């Protein structure tokens, strides 16, 4: 039975080799609906519900091992979970080994790599069944702590300015989501105008403008 707060829908994708797919059917009698994709690979989809991507990934991993019992090999070589609510976003505290940031599909990986601006790369290490690799790895040391130059506006040691947005909780008992948006502006005055022009946070733009003045 689905819990009341497990209402967010996530999609699990399995990429199963041609040989493993038919071996799964013949050896275990487990039939999973899939379509034949490129490179003789079967693509299977499954919906998972949870109150966060981290919870959905946890459920997906449990389902994978319970249903397939290792017949498809290590989970990190077969399974990805999408990020329909943009919960995975880069900041200086980004933890590659956090379950919420693992088993990412290509679309999310590319988005986070762009946000990281060279701080992260794909983790292509082999890993093992007991120690699977992460989707991403850090290739630079953590940057110095950003300086808050105005409410919600932070400047990195390299001069880039980010605006921290927040979204109200999607349901009772859930936390608000926040992410950092990189601005093209290099000064506080221009950053304030950019925030207003892009409508990043209409509620606080007036307060920010008064402070800058």
KETOR-927854 format. One record per residue (C-alpha): y, z, x; residue in one letter. Coordinates in steps of 0.001 Angstrom, whole numbers, m for minus. Each point is the difference from the previous one (the first is absolute). Example, Ala and Ser with C-alpha at 12.3 -4.5 7.8 and 13.67 -1.06 7.14 Angstrom:
BEGIN
m4500 7800 12300 A $
3440 m660 1370 S $
***
This chain:
BEGIN
0 0 0 X $
3406 m977 1373 X $
2392 2896 520 X $
3333 m71 m1807 X $
2009 m348 3211 X $
m2258 m2710 1484 X $
1831 m2782 m1801 X $
1153 m2223 2862 X $
m2175 m3054 520 X $
m983 m1240 3462 X $
m2155 m2974 941 X $
m2819 283 2500 X $
m1080 m3216 1727 X $
m3329 m479 1755 X $
m521 m2925 2382 X $
m3778 m395 256 X $
m1734 m2468 2283 X $
m2248 m2599 m1625 X $
m3139 1533 1497 X $
934 3594 m867 X $
787 m915 m3609 X $
m3442 m1429 m723 X $
m1686 2678 2070 X $
1755 2567 m2188 X $
m1386 m1622 m3150 X $
m3556 m526 1254 X $
m461 3226 1950 X $
1848 2516 m2169 X $
99 m1821 m3361 X $
3716 873 m113 X $
1916 m2794 m1718 X $
3757 m147 518 X $
2060 m2824 m1455 X $
1662 m2032 2746 X $
1380 m3463 686 X $
m733 m2091 3048 X $
3084 m239 2189 X $
733 m1737 3301 X $
m2354 275 2977 X $
m3010 653 m2263 X $
1348 3425 m929 X $
m389 1547 m3438 X $
3079 1774 m1391 X $
m586 2851 m2456 X $
2668 2004 m1846 X $
m81 3451 m1561 X $
2690 2070 m1701 X $
515 3598 1098 X $
2320 2484 m1707 X $
1860 2865 1647 X $
3310 1844 100 X $
770 m1416 3467 X $
m1280 m2628 2415 X $
m1473 2747 2171 X $
m2089 1245 m2907 X $
m1035 m3552 m892 X $
m1147 m675 3582 X $
m1982 3233 3 X $
m1739 m1018 m3235 X $
m633 m3528 1283 X $
m1675 1240 3186 X $
m2193 2390 m1984 X $
m984 m2801 m2407 X $
m796 m2343 2900 X $
m2435 2376 1682 X $
m1528 1262 m3245 X $
m715 m3459 m1417 X $
m815 m2020 3119 X $
m1476 2723 2218 X $
931 m1843 3185 X $
m1536 m3326 m1060 X $
3290 m1819 666 X $
728 1671 3320 X $
3074 2104 899 X $
2531 272 m2801 X $
2977 m974 2195 X $
m1538 m3431 653 X $
m482 m781 m3672 X $
2497 1834 m2216 X $
3756 11 m589 X $
2118 1717 m2660 X $
3276 m1495 m1193 X $
3373 1757 m222 X $
1475 m1052 m3374 X $
2632 2761 m33 X $
1259 m458 3599 X $
m1083 3502 973 X $
m681 m1065 3580 X $
3308 m355 1843 X $
1052 555 3587 X $
2139 2818 1346 X $
m37 2003 3225 X $
m2510 2408 m1488 X $
m2455 m2759 m942 X $
m3562 1193 691 X $
m2443 m2829 661 X $
m2988 2291 m552 X $
1178 1245 m3404 X $
m2508 m1130 m2631 X $
2924 m1263 m2090 X $
771 m2527 2767 X $
m3539 m1244 629 X $
m2086 m2898 m1375 X $
3149 m2083 m474 X $
m139 m3622 m1132 X $
1874 m2703 1953 X $
3020 m80 m2317 X $
735 3699 489 X $
m672 m153 3742 X $
2533 m2799 438 X $
2611 1876 m2031 X $
m408 3227 1976 X $
17 m1846 3339 X $
3329 m1548 m956 X $
1386 3421 m906 X $
m1290 1477 3278 X $
1925 m2588 2029 X $
m2413 19 2938 X $
m1131 3631 m144 X $
m3371 m858 m1580 X $
m2730 m2620 371 X $
m3294 m804 m1684 X $
m2846 2215 1133 X $
m2702 m2490 991 X $
m2255 2527 1721 X $
m3667 12 m982 X $
m316 3635 m961 X $
m3270 1296 m1403 X $
m1528 1133 m3257 X $
987 3613 658 X $
3299 m819 1692 X $
1501 m3046 m1734 X $
3194 m1492 1456 X $
3311 189 m1798 X $
1655 m3043 m1532 X $
3003 433 2296 X $
653 1567 3382 X $
3150 1210 1694 X $
968 m1980 3101 X $
3242 1786 778 X $
717 3649 362 X $
1610 1630 m2967 X $
3687 m674 47 X $
2548 2759 278 X $
858 1647 m3259 X $
2450 m2013 m2065 X $
3501 1366 m504 X $
1259 497 m3541 X $
3453 m1600 m83 X $
482 467 m3757 X $
m2160 1107 m2919 X $
m3054 m2309 m81 X $
1283 m2022 2974 X $
m1720 392 3376 X $
662 m1695 3327 X $
m2655 m480 2673 X $
543 393 3734 X $
81 m3794 188 X $
2885 m226 m2479 X $
m1904 m1214 m3071 X $
1038 1580 m3292 X $
m2473 826 m2748 X $
619 1054 m3577 X $
m2515 2410 m1496 X $
m729 m820 m3620 X $
m1905 2125 m2462 X $
m1708 m781 m3269 X $
m622 2502 m2806 X $
m3590 1181 m514 X $
m2125 m2391 m2051 X $
m1645 2812 m1907 X $
m206 3716 m560 X $
m993 1969 3075 X $
644 m2913 2385 X $
2448 m60 2879 X $
2896 m2390 326 X $
m516 m2850 2465 X $
2378 m766 2827 X $
282 m2797 2532 X $
2467 m1135 2637 X $
1767 m3327 m443 X $
1379 m1622 3137 X $
3614 m1143 m298 X $
1571 m2884 1886 X $
3228 1974 474 X $
692 1757 3301 X $
2839 2318 m1064 X $
283 2672 m2672 X $
2811 m1760 m1835 X $
m1910 m3284 m233 X $
m3226 1820 m847 X $
1652 1668 m2987 X $
1207 m3357 m1264 X $
m3465 m1498 503 X $
m1612 2841 m1949 X $
2425 m635 m2854 X $
m408 m3785 139 X $
m3789 196 m40 X $
m25 2698 m2670 X $
m2416 2150 1993 X $
1126 3189 m1668 X $
2705 m368 m2596 X $
m72 3714 m734 X $
1206 1102 3435 X $
2116 m2942 1153 X $
3220 1561 m1295 X $
m727 3292 1754 X $
m765 m1787 3286 X $
3206 m2051 m155 X $
2113 3117 m505 X $
m1610 1677 2999 X $
664 m2989 2276 X $
3638 m66 m1095 X $
***
